Every structure is written in structure tokens, then in C-alpha cells.
Amino acid sequence: MEAALNLVDRSRSVSARIHHEVYLFDKRLIGSGNYWQQRDGSDLLSRLELKIQLGDRTSSLLQVCDGRFLWTKRNLVGEPELSRVDIDRVLRRLEEAEPDSLATPQGEWPGLGGLPRLIRALRDAFEFSTPAEPGQWGQARRPVWRLQGHWTAKRLAQLLPEQKEAIEAGKPADLSRLPAHLPDQVVVILGQDDYFPYRIEYRRTLTDARPTDAGPHPSRALVVMQLYDVMLNVPIDPKRFLYSPADLPWNDETERFLSGLE
């Protein structure tokens, strides 16, 4: 995970196509689109474009981080909604926040900090089993490493405050008490040759299912994020990271964003 973080954080640019699936509350959302990020001095600029399918309905999500603001435009059924987050204010708060604050899936790619912050959050919030399992991925059968992680005791104590004392005493947590939308494990697929994170799966154990030879209990995916057609250090048109609201009204969601970090 450290190698994966170094790769995505130190690359001058990253561009990739995205496939995104969310399985929650008996619903399946499928998204596809593109992701770009580029270093501009100390700033990380990013852009995410997703088309999201729910049944026969199509919606879209656009997130643009221009180094000063994070713009988010959602076009659901009805009128488009536009919001803006003040990055400077958020970064000041993040200096005081827990480093794993983005480790729980929210159904969207995190626009602030992009892929590097997501990988950093996973590294800090999960304990990954070693050694990694070798395997193959995709139609090209790329050699990959499969890493499986479980919440750290510190993070579990935050997610299950009623079990905090027992967890801190070294007793196993009752993971069935986690809210239904939260995972109890994560699977990360890294390229063996480049350590790029090609696939991230947030999974939840099926405690009511019978154990199998592969493990004590099977699990199901809650959120799957997959990146392909990846290009590193290829110049990206700076205009991709510009956004103008034009005449569309927007809401300042900085305070709501900050409250989510508490």
C-alpha cells in the first residue's frame, strides 16, 4: 500500500477510465466515466466524470478540484444541483482530523485529495494481511497482488463506540453491529509491476451464510471501484481542471463537508 501511495501521489499526472458499482439497500448503482489528476506545484488538481445508471434512470456526477475550490455538479432526475467547497478551509481542518477520514465508502469517488488521499486513508484505516496473494486481473491477465484488509482496532473503536472498551482490551469486535452500509473488510488489487491500484472492493461478511473452504464466511461487495486504460505522467490539458458555474446557482457546502470530518 505504501508503494501504491507513492506511485499515485508522486506521478505528475494520472488519467484513467472508471467503472463504479454500489450495492446498498437492495439497489445497484452502476457508474462509468473518466478520472484525471495532475500536480500543479503543491496543488493536486482533479476531475471526475461519471454517468450513473439506476434501473432505467440515468444521472451524472461531475467533480472538479481546481486547487481553490471543489465543484460538484449532480444531475439527477430533475434540475441539476451545483455545490462548492472551499479547499483552504478544509485543508486546515484536515491537519487536525484523523488520517483515515475517507476510508469509508460514500458512494462517490472522493473529489478532495483524489486517488492519493483515498489510498492513504485505506493504508491508515485497515490492517492488510501478509503476504499479498499473487493473481491475474483483466482481459490482459495482468499479474497483480491481491491485498485484503480489516479495520484497525482504533478505527473499529470509532465505528463501534459501544464496544470501544472491549476492543481496546484486545477482544474481538462484533462486526455484525456495524451499520448495514459499512464494510468490514477491503480488497485492493495492485499491479505487480507498477503497484497501481486497479481495483478496490469494500466488502461485508455474510454472517448468516454457511462457512466455506475459502474462509469462515463468504462476503458480498458493497462498493467496487475499478480503473483501467490507465496512463501515468502523460500531459493533460489544463482546461480539464477549470470550471465555471455560468448562470447555474450553487450552494456553499464547506460547513457540511467539515462537519462530516468530525
WOPE-V464548 format. One line per field, one symbol per residue. psi: psi as a letter, one per 20 degrees, with the letter a starting at -180 (. if undefined). A space follows every 50 residues. Layout:
# WOPE-V464548
psi->???
This chain:
# WOPE-V464548
psi->hghgghghhiqhqpqqqqppppoplkqoppqqbqpqqqpnciqoqqpppp pppocjqprqppppojigqoppopnaobqqpprppohghghhhhhirqik ijippjiqpohoibgghghggghhiqppqqrqpqaqqrhilpprpoppqq qqhghhhhhmhijgggghjjqqqniiiqqhiqrjrqppoqphhikpnhpp ppqppnijqqqrhirhqrrqpgppppprlppqkpppphhhjqppicjpqq qokgghghhii.
